[in-house]
Amino acid sequence: MKTQKRHGEPSPNRGKTRRGRPSRAEQQRILMEQGSVLARHFSSDPLRSPIDPQFVPYYEQVLQGNSRAILQYCDEHWRQGNIVSSFYELLGRLVTVRFHAVADVILSDVERRRVMRWPSKTETFDYWYEKLKPLCGRARRFLRAARKVGTSTVREELWRQYVFQPLPDVRFAYLGGQPNEESLQAEEKDRQQAAYRQTIEDLLAWRESHSMESVRSRLRDLGLQGPELEKQTTSSFHLEQVNAFSPVPLVTREIFFDLARTQGSLGRHGFAFSSALVARRYACLIVGISQSTSSHPAQGGGK
């Protein structure tokens, strides 16, 4: 028999909004009490340096346990259309730990702002696909050229040759007209080549310490368990790898090995996967969606 709620009787949903969203008071409590969760996360795995100067004071507050500083930054700067990349990187990192209530509250608040509309998974996939596709195409061209000249087909050797390719031969306009221009041009090329090689050495050293297991361990320490732990481990691992190698610009070792796979004995039948298909696969891994649900059709081997 249906009972009628008495006048003045507290509603069972009081303190909650529709769809289970925490009340404003509950959100504020979470932000105040769980700031230390984000402080530990970003202290152990900081944002990339250099951090945009505009964002530094807010980030320092986050490291001290004040998670509300993230929303304060958003409030103070979005109307100016002046949101820096360090802030977006921080938001991206919060996605990987959204299982924490404090990260979910912050991201939900940002998502509700019309000018800061959070991209859909399809839009996020499109971003990573468009970022990876030219990098994969460039790596595939390297592999084709290596095969033409009879370079070793051992993938590990090809990988090292790929990452240590010399910089393109260019002339530096600011040295033009100098009495000893040719020697100055040569010296500057050598200097930049040495700096580039050191950058690659540092990247490879970082990669040795950045394994799937190290990412899994970090996320497990943050409280993630079960299937979600594995999903987030895969996503975070490839996201961080791509972010590290793409500015150079290079693909990661995992992507390169997939691009280097061949069909048939010694690759007589060409490459197993097209560069577009490989880009699509890793964009899906980063976003955490299956290839069947991505917006780009599958492509076979070839380019």
C-alpha positions as CSV (number, residue, x, y, z in Angstrom):
1,M,0.0,0.0,0.0
2,K,1.4,3.4,-1.0
3,T,2.2,5.6,2.0
4,Q,2.1,9.4,1.9
5,K,5.0,11.4,3.2
6,R,4.0,13.5,6.2
7,H,4.2,17.3,6.1
8,G,7.7,18.3,7.3
9,E,9.2,14.8,7.0
10,P,12.7,15.0,5.6
11,S,13.1,13.8,2.1
12,P,15.3,10.7,1.6
13,N,17.0,12.5,-1.2
14,R,17.8,15.6,0.8
15,G,21.5,16.5,0.5
16,K,21.6,15.0,-3.0
17,T,20.8,16.4,-6.4
18,R,19.3,14.5,-9.2
19,R,21.2,11.6,-10.8
20,G,23.2,11.2,-7.5
21,R,25.2,14.3,-7.8
22,P,26.6,15.5,-4.4
23,S,24.9,18.6,-3.0
24,R,26.9,21.8,-3.1
25,A,27.6,21.5,0.6
26,E,28.9,17.9,0.1
27,Q,31.1,19.1,-2.8
28,Q,32.7,21.8,-0.7
29,R,33.3,19.2,2.1
30,I,35.0,16.9,-0.4
31,L,37.2,19.7,-1.7
32,M,38.2,20.8,1.8
33,E,38.9,17.3,3.2
34,Q,40.4,15.5,0.2
35,G,42.8,18.1,-1.1
36,S,45.7,16.0,0.3
37,V,44.8,13.2,-2.2
38,L,45.7,15.5,-5.1
39,A,48.7,16.9,-3.2
40,R,50.2,13.4,-2.9
41,H,49.4,12.6,-6.5
42,F,51.1,15.7,-8.0
43,S,53.9,15.6,-5.6
44,S,54.9,12.1,-6.6
45,D,54.2,12.7,-10.3
46,P,54.5,16.5,-11.0
47,L,53.3,18.4,-14.1
48,R,55.8,18.9,-16.8
49,S,58.3,21.8,-16.5
50,P,58.3,24.6,-17.0
51,I,54.9,25.3,-15.6
52,D,53.2,28.3,-17.1
53,P,54.0,31.3,-14.8
54,Q,50.3,32.3,-14.6
55,F,49.4,28.9,-13.2
56,V,52.3,28.5,-10.8
57,P,50.7,30.1,-7.6
58,Y,47.6,27.9,-8.1
59,Y,49.5,24.8,-8.6
60,E,51.6,25.5,-5.5
61,Q,48.4,25.7,-3.5
62,V,47.3,22.3,-5.0
63,L,50.6,20.8,-3.8
64,Q,49.8,22.2,-0.3
65,G,46.4,20.4,-0.3
66,N,44.1,23.2,-1.5
67,S,42.2,21.6,-4.3
68,R,39.8,24.5,-4.5
69,A,42.7,26.5,-6.1
70,I,42.0,24.6,-9.4
71,L,38.4,26.0,-9.6
72,Q,39.6,29.4,-8.4
73,Y,42.0,29.5,-11.3
74,C,39.2,28.6,-13.7
75,D,36.9,31.3,-12.2
76,E,39.6,34.0,-12.5
77,H,40.8,33.3,-16.0
78,W,38.3,31.6,-18.2
79,R,36.4,34.9,-18.9
80,Q,39.6,36.3,-20.2
81,G,40.0,33.5,-22.6
82,N,43.4,33.0,-21.1
83,I,43.7,29.4,-19.9
84,V,47.2,28.1,-20.1
85,S,48.4,24.6,-21.1
86,S,49.6,23.6,-17.6
87,F,46.0,23.9,-16.4
88,Y,44.7,21.7,-19.3
89,E,47.5,19.2,-18.5
90,L,46.3,19.1,-14.9
91,L,42.7,18.5,-15.9
92,G,43.9,15.7,-18.2
93,R,45.7,14.1,-15.3
94,L,42.7,14.4,-13.1
95,V,40.8,12.3,-15.6
96,T,43.1,9.3,-14.9
97,V,42.3,9.6,-11.1
98,R,38.6,10.4,-11.5
99,F,37.7,7.5,-9.2
100,H,38.7,9.8,-6.3
101,A,35.7,11.9,-5.3
102,V,37.8,15.1,-5.2
103,A,38.9,14.7,-8.8
104,D,35.3,13.9,-9.9
105,V,33.9,17.0,-8.2
106,I,36.5,19.3,-9.8
107,L,36.0,17.8,-13.3
108,S,32.2,17.8,-12.9
109,D,32.3,21.5,-12.0
110,V,34.5,22.3,-15.0
111,E,32.3,20.3,-17.3
112,R,29.2,22.3,-16.3
113,R,30.8,25.6,-17.4
114,R,29.5,26.4,-20.9
115,V,32.8,28.0,-22.0
116,M,34.8,25.0,-20.7
117,R,32.7,22.2,-22.2
118,W,34.4,18.9,-21.7
119,P,35.0,17.1,-25.0
120,S,33.1,13.9,-25.7
121,K,35.1,10.7,-26.0
122,T,34.6,10.9,-29.8
123,E,36.1,14.4,-29.8
124,T,39.0,13.3,-27.6
125,F,39.6,10.3,-29.9
126,D,39.6,12.6,-32.9
127,Y,42.2,14.8,-31.2
128,W,44.6,12.0,-30.5
129,Y,44.0,10.4,-33.9
130,E,44.9,13.6,-35.7
131,K,47.9,14.0,-33.5
132,L,49.2,10.5,-34.0
133,K,48.4,10.1,-37.7
134,P,51.2,12.3,-39.1
135,L,53.7,11.0,-36.6
136,C,52.9,7.4,-37.7
137,G,53.1,8.4,-41.4
138,R,56.5,9.9,-40.8
139,A,57.7,6.8,-39.0
140,R,56.3,4.6,-41.8
141,R,58.3,6.6,-44.4
142,F,61.4,5.9,-42.3
143,L,60.7,2.2,-42.3
144,R,60.1,2.1,-46.0
145,A,63.3,4.0,-46.7
146,A,65.2,1.6,-44.4
147,R,63.9,-1.5,-46.2
148,K,64.9,0.0,-49.6
149,V,68.5,0.3,-48.6
150,G,68.5,-3.1,-46.9
151,T,68.7,-2.0,-43.3
152,S,68.5,-4.6,-40.6
153,T,64.9,-5.9,-40.1
154,V,65.5,-6.3,-36.3
155,R,62.9,-4.0,-34.8
156,E,65.1,-2.9,-31.9
157,E,67.9,-1.9,-34.2
158,L,65.5,0.0,-36.4
159,W,64.0,1.7,-33.4
160,R,67.4,3.1,-32.3
161,Q,68.2,4.2,-35.9
162,Y,64.8,5.9,-36.0
163,V,65.1,7.9,-32.8
164,F,68.7,8.9,-33.5
165,Q,68.1,10.1,-37.0
166,P,70.2,13.3,-37.6
167,L,68.4,16.6,-37.7
168,P,67.6,17.9,-41.2
169,D,70.3,19.9,-42.9
170,V,69.3,23.6,-42.6
171,R,71.0,26.9,-42.8
172,F,70.5,29.4,-39.9
173,A,69.4,32.8,-41.3
174,Y,70.8,34.8,-38.4
175,L,74.3,33.7,-39.3
176,G,73.9,34.9,-42.9
177,G,76.4,37.5,-44.1
178,Q,79.0,36.7,-41.4
179,P,82.7,36.8,-42.6
180,N,83.1,33.2,-41.4
181,E,79.5,32.1,-42.1
182,E,80.3,28.6,-43.3
183,S,82.3,27.7,-40.2
184,L,79.6,29.3,-38.0
185,Q,76.9,27.3,-39.8
186,A,78.8,24.1,-39.2
187,E,79.4,24.8,-35.6
188,E,75.7,25.6,-35.0
189,K,74.6,22.4,-36.7
190,D,77.0,20.4,-34.5
191,R,75.7,22.1,-31.4
192,Q,72.1,21.5,-32.2
193,Q,72.7,17.9,-33.2
194,A,74.5,17.3,-29.9
195,A,71.6,18.9,-28.0
196,Y,69.1,16.8,-29.9
197,R,71.0,13.6,-29.2
198,Q,71.1,14.4,-25.5
199,T,67.3,15.0,-25.6
200,I,66.9,11.5,-27.1
201,E,69.2,9.9,-24.5
202,D,67.2,11.5,-21.7
203,L,63.9,10.3,-23.3
204,L,65.2,6.8,-23.6
205,A,66.4,6.8,-20.0
206,W,63.0,8.1,-18.8
207,R,61.3,5.4,-20.8
208,E,63.3,2.7,-19.0
209,S,61.8,3.8,-15.7
210,H,58.3,4.4,-17.1
211,S,56.9,0.9,-17.5
212,M,53.4,-0.4,-17.6
213,E,54.1,-1.9,-14.1
214,S,55.3,1.4,-12.7
215,V,52.1,3.1,-13.9
216,R,50.0,0.3,-12.5
217,S,51.8,0.6,-9.1
218,R,51.2,4.3,-9.0
219,L,47.5,4.0,-9.7
220,R,47.1,1.1,-7.3
221,D,48.7,3.3,-4.6
222,L,46.0,5.9,-5.4
223,G,43.3,3.3,-4.7
224,L,42.4,2.0,-8.1
225,Q,41.6,-1.7,-8.3
226,G,40.2,-4.4,-10.6
227,P,39.3,-3.9,-14.3
228,E,39.3,-0.1,-13.9
229,L,43.0,-0.3,-12.7
230,E,44.0,-2.2,-15.9
231,K,42.0,0.2,-18.1
232,Q,43.5,3.3,-16.6
233,T,47.0,1.8,-16.5
234,T,46.9,1.2,-20.3
235,S,45.5,4.6,-21.0
236,S,47.9,6.5,-18.7
237,F,50.9,4.5,-19.9
238,H,50.4,5.3,-23.6
239,L,49.2,8.9,-22.9
240,E,52.4,9.7,-21.0
241,Q,54.6,8.1,-23.6
242,V,53.0,9.9,-26.5
243,N,53.2,13.2,-24.6
244,A,56.9,12.6,-24.0
245,F,57.9,11.6,-27.5
246,S,55.6,13.6,-29.8
247,P,57.3,17.0,-29.3
248,V,60.5,15.7,-30.7
249,P,58.6,14.5,-33.0
250,L,58.7,10.7,-32.7
251,V,56.3,7.9,-32.1
252,T,56.7,5.7,-29.0
253,R,58.5,2.3,-29.2
254,E,55.2,0.4,-28.9
255,I,53.8,2.3,-31.9
256,F,57.0,2.0,-33.9
257,F,57.0,-1.8,-33.4
258,D,53.4,-2.1,-34.6
259,L,54.3,0.1,-37.6
260,A,57.3,-2.2,-38.3
261,R,55.2,-5.4,-38.3
262,T,55.2,-7.1,-41.7
263,Q,53.1,-9.7,-43.5
264,G,54.7,-12.9,-44.7
265,S,58.4,-13.9,-44.6
266,L,60.7,-10.9,-44.4
267,G,57.8,-8.6,-45.2
268,R,57.5,-9.7,-48.8
269,H,53.8,-8.9,-48.6
270,G,54.2,-5.4,-47.1
271,F,53.4,-4.0,-43.7
272,A,50.8,-5.7,-41.6
273,F,48.9,-2.5,-40.6
274,S,48.5,0.9,-42.3
275,S,49.9,3.9,-40.4
276,A,46.3,5.2,-40.1
277,L,45.2,2.0,-38.4
278,V,48.1,2.1,-35.9
279,A,47.3,5.7,-35.1
280,R,43.6,4.7,-34.6
281,R,44.5,1.9,-32.3
282,Y,46.7,4.0,-30.0
283,A,44.2,6.8,-29.9
284,C,41.6,4.3,-28.8
285,L,44.0,3.0,-26.1
286,I,44.6,6.5,-24.8
287,V,40.9,7.4,-24.7
288,G,39.9,4.0,-23.3
289,I,37.4,3.0,-26.0
290,S,37.3,0.0,-28.3
291,Q,38.3,0.4,-31.9
292,S,34.8,-0.7,-33.0
293,T,33.3,2.4,-31.4
294,S,35.8,4.9,-32.7
295,S,34.7,7.3,-35.5
296,H,37.2,6.2,-38.1
297,P,36.8,3.1,-40.2
298,A,39.3,0.3,-40.0
299,Q,42.0,0.2,-42.7
300,G,44.1,-2.7,-43.8
301,G,47.9,-3.0,-44.3
302,G,49.8,-0.7,-46.5
303,K,50.7,2.9,-46.1
